Amino acid sequence: KLDPSEKSFAITCAVPVDAKGLTYIYGRQSCDLRAMEGSEIDQGNAKFGGQETIVIFEDVEVKPEHIFMNGETEFSQSLVERFTAYHRRSYICK
């Protein structure tokens, strides 16, 4: 949970993937070696394994209508909980 003094970190927004000032750091998931083990189960992308990206924002211009939360620390915890619950469900084997 963010403290009110951390309101500059409580921001959510949408930007184009090619926006000036974005840097993507690509990495493989720690479990992606499963794709090399020959199993058909729980591989994610069987050809490439799992992938993750960290996005760094450096002086990125964000249109005001694309800002969804700006300093509202009281919503930060529930936003993270809802995102992670949805995100984790996307890992379920089908």
Backbone torsions as a table, in degrees:
resi	resn	phi	psi	omega
1	LYS	NA	134.1	177.7
2	LEU	-83.1	140.2	174.4
3	ASP	-80.3	149.9	178.1
4	PRO	-53.7	-26.8	177.7
5	SER	-70.5	-11.7	-179.9
6	GLU	-102.4	24.1	-174.2
7	LYS	-61.8	-22.7	178.0
8	SER	-69.3	-14.1	177.1
9	PHE	-95.6	-7.4	-177.4
10	ALA	-94.0	77.5	179.3
11	ILE	-139.3	135.9	171.7
12	THR	-129.6	141.0	-176.8
13	CYS	-158.2	172.3	176.2
14	ALA	-124.1	134.1	177.4
15	VAL	-137.0	154.9	174.6
16	PRO	-63.3	147.3	-177.8
17	VAL	-64.1	-20.2	-179.9
18	ASP	-106.0	22.5	-179.6
19	ALA	-63.1	141.2	177.8
20	LYS	-62.6	132.7	178.7
21	GLY	100.4	-4.8	176.7
22	LEU	-89.0	135.5	172.9
23	THR	-124.3	130.0	179.4
24	TYR	-105.5	127.8	174.7
25	ILE	-111.1	110.6	-174.6
26	TYR	-93.9	138.7	176.4
27	GLY	-149.3	158.7	176.5
28	ARG	-87.3	151.3	175.9
29	GLN	-70.8	152.7	-179.0
30	SER	-62.6	-22.9	-177.0
31	CYS	-97.1	7.4	-172.4
32	ASP	-72.2	-8.8	177.9
33	LEU	-67.2	-13.9	177.7
34	ARG	-59.2	-28.2	-180.0
35	ALA	-65.6	-21.4	-179.0
36	MET	-93.5	-4.6	-175.4
37	GLU	-87.2	-5.2	177.4
38	GLY	84.8	2.7	-180.0
39	SER	-87.2	147.7	176.8
40	GLU	-91.1	-7.3	-173.3
41	ILE	-99.0	136.7	170.1
42	ASP	58.4	44.8	179.4
43	GLN	-101.4	-11.9	-171.8
44	GLY	70.7	-122.0	175.4
45	ASN	-82.0	106.4	-173.0
46	ALA	-62.6	-25.6	-179.4
47	LYS	-83.0	-41.4	-173.2
48	PHE	-114.4	-7.0	-176.9
49	GLY	76.3	-168.0	-179.4
50	GLY	-85.4	153.2	179.2
51	GLN	-137.4	151.8	176.9
52	GLU	-140.6	154.2	178.3
53	THR	-137.6	136.1	169.5
54	ILE	-101.9	133.9	-179.4
55	VAL	-110.5	125.0	177.5
56	ILE	-103.8	127.3	177.4
57	PHE	-99.5	122.0	179.2
58	GLU	-130.4	101.6	-177.8
59	ASP	53.8	47.6	179.2
60	VAL	-86.4	130.0	176.9
61	GLU	-81.9	127.6	-179.8
62	VAL	-120.8	125.8	177.8
63	LYS	-64.5	138.5	-178.4
64	PRO	-54.1	-35.4	-179.2
65	GLU	-73.0	-7.3	178.0
66	HIS	-103.3	8.9	175.9
67	ILE	-98.6	122.1	-176.2
68	PHE	-102.6	-27.6	177.5
69	MET	-144.9	131.4	-177.7
70	ASN	-142.2	86.6	177.1
71	GLY	93.8	-1.7	-178.5
72	GLU	-82.6	80.2	-176.0
73	THR	-61.7	-26.3	-177.1
74	GLU	-66.3	-16.7	179.6
75	PHE	-101.0	-6.0	-172.6
76	SER	-62.7	-43.2	-177.8
77	GLN	-64.8	-46.4	-178.8
78	SER	-68.3	-31.8	177.3
79	LEU	-65.0	-45.4	178.9
80	VAL	-64.5	-43.2	179.3
81	GLU	-60.8	-43.4	-179.2
82	ARG	-68.0	-40.6	178.5
83	PHE	-63.7	-48.4	-176.9
84	THR	-65.9	-35.7	177.9
85	ALA	-62.3	-44.6	179.0
86	TYR	-67.6	-45.2	-177.3
87	HIS	-62.1	-44.1	-179.4
88	ARG	-64.8	-31.9	177.6
89	ARG	-66.2	-23.9	-179.5
90	SER	-74.0	-9.7	179.7
91	TYR	-89.8	-6.3	-176.2
92	ILE	-65.1	132.5	177.6
93	CYS	-67.6	140.1	-179.5
94	LYS	-115.1	NA	NA
